[in-house]
Amino acid sequence: MIRSELIQKIADENPHLYQRDVERIVNTVFEEVTDAMARGDRVELRGFGAFSVKQRDARVGRNPRTGETVHVEEKHVPFFKTGKLLRDRLNGKA
């Protein structure tokens, strides 16, 4: 599902809301999650999962094409851990 499909589905299920308002709500939620993660905060959506940021240390990598060693700088990467309800539903237990 892509963002526009999510907006359309929410708008269809809530006919009392204008689609532009639903779009603003969805965009605000995503922006808040992104901003929180950029600050290094953890975002937890109960039953769905938790978004966090993990730090990857600097290391020496290798260019697979040439075999040359390359210095890879430290970086921060997004991480998602599924919640129990989502995991159970995906495995057919709920």
LINMO-V642541 format. One record per pair of residues at least 12 apart in sequence whose ideal C-beta (glycine too) atoms are under 10 Angstrom apart, sorted by the first residue. I is the first residue (numbers start at 1). J is the second residue. If there is no record, write none. Layout:
# LINMO-V642541
i;j
I;J
I;J
This chain:
# LINMO-V642541
i;j
3;23
3;26
3;27
3;30
4;23
4;26
6;22
6;23
6;26
6;30
7;19
7;20
7;22
7;23
7;24
7;25
7;26
7;27
8;22
8;23
9;22
10;22
10;23
10;25
10;26
11;23
11;26
29;45
33;45
33;51
33;78
34;51
34;78
36;51
36;52
36;53
37;51
37;52
37;53
37;76
37;78
37;79
38;53
38;76
39;53
40;52
40;53
40;55
40;76
41;53
42;79
42;81
43;80
44;81
44;83
45;83
45;86
46;83
46;84
46;85
47;82
47;83
47;84
47;85
47;86
47;88
47;89
48;80
48;82
48;83
48;85
48;86
49;80
49;81
49;82
49;83
49;84
49;85
49;86
49;87
50;79
50;80
50;81
50;82
50;83
51;78
51;79
51;80
51;81
52;77
52;78
52;79
52;80
52;81
53;76
53;77
53;78
53;79
54;75
54;76
54;77
54;78
54;79
55;74
55;75
55;76
55;77
56;72
56;73
56;74
56;75
56;76
56;77
57;72
57;73
57;74
57;75
58;71
58;72
58;73
58;74
58;75
59;71
59;72
59;73
59;74
60;72
